[in-house]
């Protein structure tokens, strides 16, 4: 379990550095698929809050929720990310106060997610390879399809 319970407020620069640092640790200590699933789940939390900012159900997650627990809560680095973001423990839940900004968090998550290859060159996901990453503050050139860019900016695509 992470040592921080989310009670202390960080300055904006400290917060950004703590968010980046926790994601870098997550990617260094876990295989790429575990890191990718954690970051995708965190990004889903952020996207849900952006889409429905006044809906409290997106700002409160039960720690023992099967998906959340296995993809995020069991990873101390992901917990540190949540606490740096502003989430706080409240009994069996983690809760994000309504005054927390989401845009910086989304930006950091999207940048990190795009540095994690989803498959190895053979087309098979490697569970044992460490994730290679570049620092987020360097310029990154990304080649992707138009539909990927739409996904990044939150547009829904019917893939049927």
Secondary structure, DSSP 8 states (H G I E B T S, - for coil): --S--S-S---HHHHHHHHHHHHHHHHHHSBHHHHHHHHHHHHHHHHHHHHTTT-GGGGEEETT-HHHIIIIIT-HHHHHHHHHHTEEEETTEEEE-TT---HHHHHHHHHHHTTS-SS-TTSS--SSSB-----TTS-------HHHHHHHTT------
